[in-house]
Structures are given as C-alpha cells and as structure tokens.
Amino acid sequence: MDEIEYGLLGKKIGYSYSKLIYEFSGYNYELVEVSEEDLESFIKGKKYKGLNVTIPYKEKVIEFLDELSFVAKKCGVVNTIINDNGKLIGDNTDYYGFLYLLKEYGQIDELRNKSFLILGSGATSKTIRMVFNDNGINDVKVASSKDGFDYHYSELSDLHFDFVINATPVGTYPNISEKIDARGDNIIDVIYNPYKTRLELDNKFNASGLDMLIVQAIESMNRFNLVPKSFSDIKDYLNRNTRNIVLVGLPGSGKTTIGEVLSRKLKKDFFDTDKEIEKEEQIERIIKEKGEEYFREKETDVIKEVSLKHGAIISTGGGVVLKDENMKMLMANGIVFYIDREIDEIYATFTPHPLTKSKEDLITLYNIRNPLYNKYSDYVIKEKELEKTVDKIIELVDFK
C-alpha cells in the first residue's frame, strides 16, 4: 500500500464522515480498508503519519503498538495511532467525544441519579463504561448478544431506562431501518450516519452521534499536531453536505417546483419520488390497473433508495405520510419541510391527480393528512410566494 498522511483504518467504512472532516480542515485523509490478515503488516509498516481506527480493530491494534496513552491503557481501546518518528503511540479520543455528548444532557452531578443501559459489549462500550466509571455514574447495565452481561438483547422489550446508549453498529448506513428494541426516556446513539437512527426515531430523539464524531476528530487532529476547524464550522459543513432537504405537502402545493429551485440555488441533486416511480410506469396507469396499494408499495421502494442519499433535495408524493415507515426513512438523514398552502391557492392552478380530481377531494385529503404532515415535519412553511418559500427554507437550513 502506498504511503498516506492520515486515514481511517477499518473494514467496511464507506459510511464514514472522517474524510470530510479532515479535508474540510485542509488535510489529506484516506479511508483504509485492511483485512485482518494484513492488519499487523500495515500497522508495523508505518506508512502513515497518523491513523484513526474503527471497528473491528480498536482492540486488535494494541498488540502492534509501542506505547499507549493513559486513557487508552485504562480503556483497553485505541481509536487513534500517532506515528512519532517511528514510535507508534495509541490513544483513545472517543473517550472525550462521548464525555462531550453525555454533557449535552446536563450536569454530571444530575446524571449520577439516572439509570443507563448500554447496548453492546465491544470496544465502544468499554470506552463508555470507563467514562461513566471516571465520573461516578454507577447505575449502568450492559446488554449484549454474548453471555456474561446484564441482559441479552431479547430481554429488553419490557424494560425501561432513563438513558439507552447504542454502542453497536446496528442502524448504521446503509441499514438505516435496523434497530435493537430498547426503551428509554433519552437515547444516546454513537452512530452519526444516519443523523437520526431508527432507535432514536422510535424513542425520543435528543442529540446525534455526530457531535461525538466531531469532538474525537478534533482531539485526534490535536494529537497529530494539526490545526482543525472549529467544532461549529465542522458541524455546519457536515450538515450542509450530508443531510437531505425533504419536502412534503398536498398534491399541487408546489413541492416539485420548490425542489428544483432549491437544487439550482444550493447546487444539490434533486429527486422527485413521483418522477422516480414514473421512470418505469405512469402513476395513473399503476393506480388504474393495479390499485393504490400497489402504488404505495412502489413509492416505498423508491423512498428506500432516495432516503440513502446525502445532501440532496427530495420532493415527495402527497400521500407519503400515510406510511410511518416512509417517513422514518426520510427523517433519518432528512430535514422535513411541510409546504402548507391554502386549498384555494392550490386549486387555482391545480392539475387533476389520479387520486385527487376535485376541490372536494383536496379538502378531504387535507383533513386526513394535515395532522400527519405536522407530525413528521421539522418546519412548516406557509409562504404564498415561491421565492419567499425557497428563501425561508434556505434560511432555516443555515446551521450556523
């Protein structure tokens, strides 16, 4: 393998945002996928200035290193390797990333009275347990598929905790619909891609693992004697480039036109779920010959694909909200905007739709779907003019 400057070492790591963070900060960074058979030779080959390490190698790399930091030794986990003139030093910056994430929920003193369940018993779980131990948080249980822990995953459905922490890869992109069934008043998920995991969406979403990723990356850059961008600048950059803008609303509310204008202004890819369906067959024909239920199945298939996009504009069909599964997929990496226009405004320029042929049909749809549009949306846009609607959406996604 050719010599690199900095990189992420792992197996299947195409989901990672680490390359985006380092390159935004001005440094060359590679995603390095290495087999277990080649791990030792790659580490000892020292053809790098610094490495981040992810699953499944956070513990396995330790035997090939010359020295460990205090935190890495204490946790028995390494996610950062510094090549100091040929001397390989292992550190654990995940520790500081999780501590930052934990403090977003309140003062440590307040958290000592809460109950915690950690999903997973691997390297990340070990790091999290050490953070708890160091901060006097003792009511901590661990669930695993392995023997020797407090619970097996199959035992969790009837249990409830103040905090549930997902320290497994379950739910990571592209498998965004997967989850472990657990219940908590608060969910801390170390997964950052997608922004909201199914576990978070099915409970109470509080904060993304993205913050943990950014903090550990900044800490790693400091170890490499690099100068990172600020936390807020990195988070803004990642949000702009990885999160989708999703448009929902009644047929005829202007979602497609709004999406096309947003696409041009923001220089982002645009996807219209109805148009994606019609690449294969006209919607009117599908509904007429095969029925609405078949059409909804085709719609869900398309949403499974477009919801895996990053940094895209997605316009949806008016009935997308009728399936919770559709919206959970779109919400995983999407910011959802409800284009809420008056019925008279829509009807003035309305083109009949296979399921909506009259003003009365629109009113019926509105009464049924309006509560759902509001339920699933992050923002409701009630501007009458196209340009004002577009400008309002751009203003709302200005993460700074």
C-alpha positions as CSV (number, residue, x, y, z in Angstrom):
1,M,0.0,0.0,0.0
2,D,1.2,3.5,-0.9
3,E,2.2,5.8,1.9
4,I,-0.5,8.1,3.2
5,E,-0.6,11.1,5.6
6,Y,-3.7,10.5,7.6
7,G,-6.5,8.0,7.4
8,L,-9.2,5.9,9.0
9,L,-8.4,2.2,9.4
10,G,-11.2,-0.3,9.4
11,K,-13.0,-2.9,7.3
12,K,-16.2,-1.6,5.6
13,I,-16.0,2.1,6.3
14,G,-17.7,3.8,3.3
15,Y,-20.2,5.3,5.7
16,S,-17.6,7.4,7.5
17,Y,-17.6,11.2,7.5
18,S,-14.0,11.4,8.8
19,K,-12.6,12.1,5.4
20,L,-15.0,15.1,5.0
21,I,-13.8,16.5,8.4
22,Y,-10.1,16.3,7.7
23,E,-10.3,17.5,4.1
24,F,-12.5,20.4,5.2
25,S,-9.8,21.3,7.7
26,G,-7.2,21.2,4.9
27,Y,-5.5,17.8,5.3
28,N,-5.2,14.7,3.1
29,Y,-7.1,11.8,4.5
30,E,-7.9,8.3,3.2
31,L,-10.3,5.5,4.1
32,V,-8.1,2.5,4.6
33,E,-9.8,-0.9,4.4
34,V,-7.5,-3.7,5.6
35,S,-8.2,-7.4,6.2
36,E,-7.4,-9.0,9.5
37,E,-4.6,-11.0,7.8
38,D,-2.9,-7.8,6.7
39,L,-3.5,-5.7,9.8
40,E,-0.2,-6.4,11.5
41,S,1.9,-5.7,8.4
42,F,0.0,-2.5,7.7
43,I,0.4,-1.1,11.2
44,K,4.1,-2.1,11.5
45,G,4.8,-0.8,8.0
46,K,4.3,2.7,9.4
47,K,3.5,4.2,6.0
48,Y,1.4,6.9,7.7
49,K,1.7,9.9,9.9
50,G,-1.4,9.2,11.9
51,L,-4.4,6.9,11.9
52,N,-7.9,6.8,13.3
53,V,-9.2,3.3,14.0
54,T,-12.7,2.0,13.9
55,I,-14.4,-1.4,14.2
56,P,-13.3,-4.2,14.3
57,Y,-9.7,-3.1,15.1
58,K,-9.9,-0.8,18.1
59,E,-8.6,-3.5,20.4
60,K,-6.7,-5.7,17.9
61,V,-4.2,-2.9,17.0
62,I,-2.9,-2.6,20.6
63,E,-0.5,-5.5,20.3
64,F,1.3,-3.8,17.4
65,L,1.9,-0.5,19.2
66,D,4.9,0.7,21.2
67,E,3.1,2.8,23.8
68,L,-0.4,3.6,25.0
69,S,-1.8,6.9,26.5
70,F,-3.2,6.8,30.0
71,V,-6.8,6.8,28.7
72,A,-6.1,4.1,26.0
73,K,-4.5,1.8,28.5
74,K,-7.3,2.3,31.0
75,C,-10.0,1.5,28.5
76,G,-8.1,-1.2,26.6
77,V,-9.2,0.6,23.4
78,V,-7.4,2.6,20.8
79,N,-9.0,4.7,18.1
80,T,-6.0,7.0,17.3
81,I,-2.5,6.0,16.4
82,I,0.3,8.6,16.3
83,N,3.5,7.8,14.3
84,D,6.1,9.7,16.3
85,N,9.2,9.3,14.2
86,G,8.6,5.6,14.0
87,K,7.3,5.1,17.5
88,L,3.6,4.1,17.4
89,I,1.5,5.6,20.2
90,G,-2.1,4.6,20.8
91,D,-4.7,6.9,22.2
92,N,-8.5,7.0,22.7
93,T,-10.1,10.2,21.7
94,D,-13.6,8.5,21.6
95,Y,-13.4,8.9,25.4
96,Y,-13.5,12.7,25.1
97,G,-16.1,12.6,22.3
98,F,-18.6,10.6,24.4
99,L,-18.0,12.7,27.5
100,Y,-18.9,15.8,25.4
101,L,-22.1,14.0,24.2
102,L,-23.0,13.0,27.7
103,K,-22.7,16.5,29.0
104,E,-25.2,17.7,26.4
105,Y,-27.9,16.1,28.7
106,G,-27.0,18.0,31.8
107,Q,-24.5,18.3,34.6
108,I,-22.7,15.1,35.6
109,D,-23.9,15.5,39.2
110,E,-27.5,15.3,37.9
111,L,-26.8,12.3,35.8
112,R,-25.5,10.2,38.7
113,N,-29.1,9.6,39.8
114,K,-30.1,8.2,36.4
115,S,-30.3,4.7,35.1
116,F,-28.3,3.8,32.0
117,L,-28.4,0.8,29.6
118,I,-25.5,0.4,27.1
119,L,-26.3,-1.7,24.0
120,G,-23.2,-3.6,23.0
121,S,-20.2,-5.0,24.8
122,G,-17.4,-4.2,22.3
123,A,-14.7,-1.5,22.2
124,T,-17.0,1.5,22.1
125,S,-19.0,0.1,25.1
126,K,-15.8,-0.3,27.0
127,T,-14.9,3.3,26.4
128,I,-18.3,4.5,27.5
129,R,-18.2,2.4,30.7
130,M,-14.9,4.0,31.5
131,V,-16.3,7.5,31.1
132,F,-19.2,6.5,33.5
133,N,-16.8,5.0,36.0
134,D,-14.5,8.0,36.0
135,N,-17.5,10.3,36.6
136,G,-19.1,8.4,39.4
137,I,-22.1,7.2,37.3
138,N,-22.8,3.7,38.7
139,D,-26.3,2.6,37.7
140,V,-25.1,1.2,34.4
141,K,-26.3,-2.0,32.8
142,V,-25.0,-3.7,29.6
143,A,-27.0,-5.6,27.0
144,S,-25.2,-7.9,24.6
145,S,-25.7,-10.9,22.4
146,K,-22.9,-12.6,24.3
147,D,-23.0,-14.3,27.7
148,G,-21.7,-12.7,30.9
149,F,-23.5,-9.3,30.7
150,D,-26.6,-7.9,32.5
151,Y,-29.1,-8.6,29.7
152,H,-29.5,-10.3,26.4
153,Y,-31.0,-8.2,23.6
154,S,-34.0,-10.4,23.6
155,E,-34.9,-9.4,27.2
156,L,-35.2,-5.7,26.7
157,S,-38.7,-5.1,25.3
158,D,-40.3,-4.8,28.8
159,L,-37.5,-2.8,30.4
160,H,-37.2,1.0,30.6
161,F,-34.2,3.2,31.5
162,D,-33.6,6.9,31.9
163,F,-30.9,6.6,29.2
164,V,-30.3,4.0,26.5
165,I,-26.9,4.2,24.7
166,N,-26.4,2.4,21.4
167,A,-22.7,1.4,21.2
168,T,-23.3,-1.1,18.4
169,P,-23.2,-0.6,14.6
170,V,-26.9,-1.7,14.3
171,G,-28.7,1.0,12.3
172,T,-25.6,2.4,10.6
173,Y,-25.9,3.5,6.9
174,P,-27.0,1.8,4.7
175,N,-29.0,-0.4,7.0
176,I,-30.9,2.6,8.4
177,S,-34.1,0.6,9.2
178,E,-32.4,-1.8,11.6
179,K,-32.5,-1.3,15.4
180,I,-32.3,-3.1,18.7
181,D,-35.6,-3.0,20.5
182,A,-35.0,-0.9,23.7
183,R,-36.8,1.8,25.5
184,G,-35.5,4.9,27.3
185,D,-36.5,8.4,28.2
186,N,-33.4,9.6,26.4
187,I,-31.4,7.9,23.6
188,I,-27.7,8.4,23.1
189,D,-26.6,6.8,19.8
190,V,-23.0,7.0,18.9
191,I,-24.0,6.4,15.2
192,Y,-23.8,9.6,13.2
193,N,-24.7,8.2,9.7
194,P,-27.7,8.4,9.6
195,Y,-28.2,11.5,11.7
196,K,-31.2,10.0,13.4
197,T,-31.2,6.2,13.8
198,R,-34.3,4.1,14.0
199,L,-33.7,3.6,17.7
200,E,-33.8,7.4,18.1
201,L,-36.8,8.0,15.9
202,D,-38.8,5.3,17.7
203,N,-38.0,6.8,21.1
204,K,-37.2,10.5,21.8
205,F,-34.5,12.0,19.6
206,N,-32.2,14.2,21.6
207,A,-28.7,14.5,20.1
208,S,-26.8,12.9,17.2
209,G,-23.6,10.9,17.5
210,L,-22.3,13.5,15.0
211,D,-21.1,15.6,17.9
212,M,-19.1,12.8,19.4
213,L,-17.5,12.2,16.0
214,I,-16.5,15.8,15.6
215,V,-15.0,16.1,19.1
216,Q,-13.0,12.9,18.8
217,A,-11.8,14.1,15.3
218,I,-10.7,17.4,16.7
219,E,-8.9,15.7,19.6
220,S,-7.2,13.3,17.1
221,M,-6.0,16.2,15.0
222,N,-4.5,17.8,18.1
223,R,-2.6,14.6,18.7
224,F,-1.3,14.8,15.1
225,N,-0.2,18.4,15.7
226,L,-2.7,19.5,13.1
227,V,-5.0,22.6,13.3
228,P,-8.6,21.6,13.0
229,K,-11.5,23.9,12.0
230,S,-13.8,24.8,14.9
231,F,-16.5,22.4,16.2
232,S,-19.3,24.7,14.9
233,D,-17.7,25.1,11.5
234,I,-17.2,21.4,11.1
235,K,-20.8,20.6,12.2
236,D,-22.2,23.2,9.9
237,Y,-20.2,21.8,7.0
238,L,-21.2,18.2,7.6
239,N,-24.9,19.1,8.0
240,R,-24.9,21.0,4.7
241,N,-23.2,18.2,2.9
242,T,-24.8,15.1,4.4
243,R,-28.4,16.0,5.4
244,N,-31.2,16.0,2.9
245,I,-34.0,18.6,2.5
246,V,-37.3,16.7,2.3
247,L,-40.5,18.4,1.0
248,V,-44.0,17.1,2.0
249,G,-47.4,18.5,1.4
250,L,-50.6,18.1,-0.6
251,P,-50.6,17.4,-4.4
252,G,-50.3,20.7,-6.2
253,S,-48.6,22.5,-3.3
254,G,-45.6,23.2,-5.4
255,K,-43.1,20.8,-3.9
256,T,-41.5,19.8,-7.2
257,T,-41.0,23.4,-8.4
258,I,-39.7,24.4,-5.0
259,G,-37.3,21.5,-5.0
260,E,-36.0,22.3,-8.5
261,V,-35.3,25.9,-7.5
262,L,-33.6,24.8,-4.2
263,S,-31.5,22.4,-6.2
264,R,-30.2,25.1,-8.5
265,K,-29.6,27.6,-5.7
266,L,-27.9,25.2,-3.4
267,K,-26.2,23.2,-6.1
268,K,-27.6,19.9,-4.8
269,D,-29.1,16.9,-6.5
270,F,-32.8,16.8,-6.8
271,F,-35.1,13.8,-6.6
272,D,-38.9,13.7,-7.1
273,T,-40.3,10.4,-5.8
274,D,-43.3,10.5,-8.2
275,K,-41.0,11.1,-11.1
276,E,-38.7,8.3,-10.0
277,I,-41.7,5.9,-10.0
278,E,-42.7,7.1,-13.5
279,K,-39.3,6.2,-14.9
280,E,-40.8,2.7,-15.0
281,E,-44.5,3.2,-15.3
282,Q,-47.0,6.1,-15.2
283,I,-48.7,6.6,-11.8
284,E,-52.1,7.0,-13.4
285,R,-51.8,3.6,-15.1
286,I,-50.4,2.0,-12.0
287,I,-53.4,3.1,-9.9
288,K,-55.9,2.3,-12.6
289,E,-54.6,-1.1,-13.4
290,K,-53.0,-2.3,-10.2
291,G,-54.6,-0.2,-7.5
292,E,-53.5,2.3,-4.9
293,E,-52.0,-0.3,-2.5
294,Y,-49.6,-1.4,-5.3
295,F,-48.7,2.2,-6.0
296,R,-47.9,2.7,-2.3
297,E,-45.5,-0.3,-2.4
298,K,-43.7,1.2,-5.4
299,E,-43.5,4.5,-3.5
300,T,-41.9,2.9,-0.5
301,D,-39.4,1.1,-2.7
302,V,-38.3,4.5,-4.2
303,I,-38.1,6.1,-0.8
304,K,-35.8,3.3,0.4
305,E,-33.4,4.4,-2.4
306,V,-33.7,8.2,-2.1
307,S,-33.5,8.2,1.7
308,L,-30.0,6.9,1.4
309,K,-28.8,10.0,-0.5
310,H,-26.7,12.6,1.3
311,G,-27.1,16.3,0.8
312,A,-30.0,16.0,-1.7
313,I,-33.3,17.8,-2.2
314,I,-36.2,15.3,-2.1
315,S,-39.8,16.1,-3.2
316,T,-42.3,13.5,-2.1
317,G,-45.8,12.5,-3.2
318,G,-48.7,13.9,-1.2
319,G,-49.5,10.5,0.4
320,V,-46.0,9.7,1.6
321,V,-47.0,10.4,5.2
322,L,-49.6,7.6,5.2
323,K,-46.9,5.1,6.0
324,D,-44.8,5.7,9.1
325,E,-42.0,3.6,7.6
326,N,-41.7,6.0,4.7
327,M,-41.3,9.0,7.0
328,K,-38.9,7.2,9.3
329,M,-36.6,6.5,6.3
330,L,-36.8,10.1,5.1
331,M,-36.3,11.6,8.5
332,A,-33.1,9.5,9.2
333,N,-30.9,11.9,7.2
334,G,-33.5,14.5,6.3
335,I,-34.8,17.8,7.5
336,V,-38.5,17.7,6.7
337,F,-40.4,20.8,5.4
338,Y,-44.2,20.8,5.2
339,I,-45.3,23.1,2.3
340,D,-48.7,24.2,3.8
341,R,-50.7,26.2,1.3
342,E,-54.3,27.2,1.4
343,I,-56.7,24.9,-0.5
344,D,-57.9,27.8,-2.7
345,E,-54.3,28.7,-3.7
346,I,-53.6,25.1,-4.6
347,Y,-56.9,24.6,-6.6
348,A,-56.4,27.8,-8.6
349,T,-53.5,26.1,-10.5
350,F,-54.4,22.5,-9.8
351,T,-53.9,19.7,-12.3
352,P,-56.1,16.7,-11.5
353,H,-54.2,13.8,-10.0
354,P,-55.3,10.1,-10.2
355,L,-56.4,10.2,-6.5
356,T,-57.4,13.9,-6.4
357,K,-59.8,15.1,-9.1
358,S,-61.7,18.0,-7.4
359,K,-61.6,20.7,-4.8
360,E,-63.6,18.5,-2.5
361,D,-61.0,15.7,-2.9
362,L,-58.3,18.2,-1.9
363,I,-60.3,19.2,1.2
364,T,-60.8,15.6,2.2
365,L,-57.1,14.9,1.7
366,Y,-56.1,18.0,3.8
367,N,-58.3,16.9,6.7
368,I,-56.8,13.5,6.7
369,R,-53.2,14.3,6.0
370,N,-52.6,17.7,7.7
371,P,-52.1,16.2,11.2
372,L,-49.6,13.8,9.6
373,Y,-47.7,16.4,7.8
374,N,-47.4,18.4,11.0
375,K,-46.4,15.3,13.0
376,Y,-43.5,14.4,10.8
377,S,-42.2,17.8,9.8
378,D,-39.3,19.8,11.4
379,Y,-40.7,23.0,9.9
380,V,-44.0,24.2,8.4
381,I,-43.8,26.7,5.6
382,K,-46.8,28.9,4.9
383,E,-45.4,31.4,2.5
384,K,-47.6,32.1,-0.6
385,E,-44.8,33.1,-3.0
386,L,-42.3,30.6,-4.5
387,E,-39.2,32.8,-3.9
388,K,-40.2,33.5,-0.3
389,T,-40.8,29.8,0.3
390,V,-37.3,28.9,-1.1
391,D,-35.6,31.7,0.8
392,K,-37.3,30.6,4.1
393,I,-36.1,27.0,3.6
394,I,-32.6,28.2,2.9
395,E,-32.7,30.4,6.0
396,L,-33.8,27.5,8.2
397,V,-31.1,25.2,7.0
398,D,-28.4,27.7,7.7
399,F,-26.9,25.7,10.5
400,K,-24.7,28.5,11.7
